[in-house]
Structure formats: structure tokens, C-alpha cells
Amino acid sequence: MWVAQSFGALKNGKECHLYSITTESGVRISVTDFGASLVSFIFPDGVDVLLGFDNVSGYENHDFYSGCIVGRVAGRIEGGQFSIGDHEYQLSLNNNNDTHLHGGFTGLSKVVWDVEVLGNTLRLSHFQPDGTDGYPGNLTVTVDMTARSKTVGGRVKGTFLSIDMRATCDQPCPVNLTFHPYFNMSGGEKSALADKLTVYDYAGYVEMDPDTILPTGQIIDCRGTAFEFRDRTIGEQIGSVEGGYDHTFSLLSKDGWVVPAAEIASDTRRVKIHTNQPGIHVYSGNYLNGTPGKAGQRYERHSGVALEAQNFPNAVNVKGFPESVLQPGEEYKRNITFSFEFQS
């Protein structure tokens, strides 16, 4: 069962909490109600593979989206503008004053979520009113985080954290939710560029304009390029990618099935990600700049790599990208599942 403890207070005095659960395999998972943020994935050897902070003030004061849910729309929206039917919308411009990023100034990452503990499931919910950061409609979001273990012949063979995200809105509105955990599989002993990354069954990567960090609309074949991740270190070919990795890979999932998307690993620790999202975004921590984090660490460039299962960036404006508009009467349903493997 998830157990709550104080995680400090926000600037306005509101108390926040940390919810933790230890699985049968010895993996300890912690989540805070501020931004529904994933705070810790601690392996049985005591190594925490997530970047983050020791209390809620770090999550409130810093804006690199460590572990939090992002939305209504993850990623960038060009000019913060989109049209639905005859209606044109202007969102807040919280990125270089010309782009809307990760839901805006408030979004879903800078609010305190309601929490209900249901055994091994932590249910987080939030209501976002019409007009928040310029988005149309009243949005209701529920996130169920369920920790479970797989047992074979009476022995624990694996641990999973399944995250079910559901949303409804009373007006047509783009919705693209994801979580933004930064991984460092050595626990900070090495740069995350030393971690091995595999991306499974993908058609290619979404080509980005290096100046705007917005998609061109093209899906590029990865074979034989710096974007072909098949059990090699993240840093192996990053030097040939201008600015570092900040790219979405188009997954070959079908009919909404939850399928393997990616895995990140050290010699002894491995996290696999399964999802029914159409893409997984790989961000190599290019703009981390010395932010103080957990246990006295400082998060320099490439200290962590974010793996974000999501729709394509700017999908609401790019013809041919997966549909992103949620209609009244529909329910948005997406899943991200993390599995943990440890070799002593």
C-alpha cells in the first residue's frame, strides 16, 4: 500500500505530500501530489535512477519538468496557436515568448492534485477550468498509478508501475498527456550519456527544425544514423546531432495496444517502457545547467535523459500527424508502464 508523508510546503503555505510504495522485489517508488510527479525509482541496491528534488520546493521553483505530468499538451505548439473548426485559439507563450510548451505557465505540472489511496493504486485527479493557459473547455484528468509484481512459481520475476491516464473535456480541445522522468541509471555516478538506450519497433523519427525545435512534418528513416538506438549508449553518436537529442520516435503500435517502446539500462539496472502512445520522445537533458538536486547533486548538461511516451509535437497543426483533439463525450485513454529489472 502507498504510504504518505510530508514533502514540505509551497510558497503559498499549502502542504504537499510524498507517497511511497515498496514492491515485493524491493523496488521503492515515490510520487508527490505536486504535479503528480514521479520522484524516485529506487532499486534494491539503494540506487535512485530518477533526477529530482528532496522536497516540494525544488519542483515548484525549477522548470525542467522533472518527473511531472505535462499537459494539456506535451511538447511544443507553434506560436501557441491552433484552430478547431471556425475557432482560432491563442495559448500562453511560455517558451522563448514565441512557443507554447508542455501546457503553459500553469499546465498540469504546477498544481496540487487530489489523491486517493486504493491499495496498490494511487489515484490522482485534477480539474482544470476552461481558459487555463488559453485552452478551451473544462478538463477533468484522472491518473491511476498501480504498482504490481509478476510472480512465476512463487518467485518474483518483475516489478511494474502501470500509469493509466484518462481525461474528458466539455469542448473540443487538443490533449496529449505524458510523464517527464529524467533517468540516470548510475544514480548520478556517471553522465546519463553512458546509459544504453533501445527504442523498439519504430518507423523513424520526427524530423525537427534545429532552430525552432518544431517538427517539419517528415518521418525520417533511422537506419544507419545517430538515431538508430539498438542497445548502444546515448552518447555514442550524440556529437553528430545538433544540440543533442530532442526528438520523437514514431512507434509501430496498432489499435491502441500497449507495446514495448524503449528501455534504458546500465550493467545491473534496467527500466523498460511500454505504452499505447504513438511516439516516444527522447530528450538528452541539453538545457540542464547545474540545478541543485537530490542529496547534494548538481544536474549539469546530460545528467539525465527524459523518455516521454506521447503524441507527436505540434500534432494539432501538422497534417498527417496522429489526431490530438479530444471531443466532448469522448474519453482520452493512454497508458505508460515502467518495468524494473535488477541483477545483483
NORTA-V657834 format. One record per backbone hydrogen bond with DSSP energy under -0.5 kcal/mol. NH is the residue of the N-H (numbers start at 1). CO is the residue of the C=O. Records with the same first field share a line. If there is no record, write none. Layout:
NH=CO ; CO
This chain:
2=119
3=20
5=18
7=8 ; 16
10=14
13=10
16=8
18=5
19=31
20=3
21=29
23=21 ; 27
26=23
28=42
29=21 ; 27
30=40
31=19
32=37
33=17
35=33 ; 111
37=34
38=67
39=30 ; 37
40=30
42=28
43=41 ; 47
46=43
49=41 ; 47
51=182
56=7
58=55
59=55
60=56
61=57
62=58
67=65 ; 180
68=65
69=35
70=178
71=102
74=72 ; 176
77=100
79=98
80=77
81=78
82=89
84=87
87=84
89=82
91=80 ; 89
92=133
94=92
95=99
98=95
99=95
100=77
101=99
102=75
103=73
104=101
107=103
108=71
110=106
113=33 ; 111
114=125
116=123
118=116 ; 121
121=118
122=145
123=116 ; 121
124=122 ; 143
125=114
126=141
128=126 ; 139
129=127
131=135
132=129
134=131
135=132
139=128 ; 137
140=168
141=126
142=166
143=124
144=164
145=122 ; 143
146=144 ; 162
147=120 ; 145
148=160
150=158
151=149
152=155
155=152
157=150
158=150
159=340
160=148
161=338
162=146
163=161 ; 336
164=144 ; 162
165=163 ; 334
166=142
167=332
168=140
170=138
173=326
175=324
176=72
178=70
180=68
183=181 ; 305
184=49
187=184
189=186
192=302
193=302
194=191
195=192
196=265
197=232
198=263
199=229
200=261
203=250
204=250
205=220
206=248
207=205 ; 218
209=214
210=208
213=209
214=209
216=207
217=207
220=205 ; 218
225=222
228=225
229=227
230=228
232=197
234=195
235=193
236=233
240=237
241=238
242=240
244=241
247=282
249=280
250=204
251=249 ; 278
252=201
257=254
259=257 ; 275
261=273
262=273
263=198
264=271
265=196
266=269
270=341
271=264
272=339
273=262
274=337
275=259
276=335
279=310
280=249
281=308
282=247
283=281 ; 306
284=245
288=285
290=299
291=299
293=297
294=52
296=293
297=294
299=291
300=298
302=285
303=300
305=183
306=283
307=181
308=281 ; 306
309=307
310=279 ; 308
314=76
315=312
317=314
318=314 ; 315
319=317
321=318
326=173 ; 324
330=327
332=167
334=165
336=163
337=274
338=161
339=272
340=159
341=270
343=268
344=342
